[in-house]
Amino acid sequence: MSYLPYVVAGYAAFAIALAWDFIAPRLQLRGLLRAIRLRSARKNAKNRNP
């Protein structure tokens, strides 16, 4: 009996989880930085036109 499919599936699941742990925080940070930029632009536009 060969365990190769189980081993390959295990490594694949590990690789997917590792990739997600690498990518997810960067996506979250990008969204937060975008929100900060938009808020700053709204605040600056509001202050320029009293």
LINMO-V641652 format. One line per field, one symbol per residue. ss: DSSP state (h for helix, s for strand, l for the rest). burial: b if it has 9 or more other C-alpha atoms within 8 Angstrom, else e. Layout:
ss: ???
burial: ???
This chain:
ss: lllhhhhhhhhhhhhhhhhhhhhhhhhhhhhhhhhhhhhhhhhhhhhhll
burial: eeeeeeeeeeeeeeeeeeeeeeeeeeeeeeeeeeeeeeeeeeeeeeeeee
